[in-house]
């Protein structure tokens, strides 16, 4: 839930106060993920120019396999003027920008509901004199 809250806060701030600039994918960064069978994910390294004429690069936090971008692709960058390199993301549009926080919140809500259901079931069984694991 905290991760979803943090991501939501960041996206809301970017959407409300962020600036957009044209960027270009200059290369890909590959990262090996040992979980779920082990595979590589590819993150775009994007170069863009701020409103203060600074040229910066950042690694997109969203990786995929196969890569979603190729070197030379033009992308829109969304960034905060106070710290453009730290807070920059590829602007995927309002729906896709909110997809990751939304998925995290839904997953967390699902886990919480499952835990509540398990707790209720255990409480009901204890109230009826049924001890889990006994036959």
PyMOL commands that set and color helices and strands:
alter all, ss='L'
color gray80, all
select helices_A, chain A and resi 2-17+94-97+99-127
alter helices_A, ss='H'
color red, helices_A
select strands_A, chain A and resi 19-33+39-49+55-59+74-79+89-90
alter strands_A, ss='S'
color yellow, strands_A
deselect
rebuild
show_as cartoon
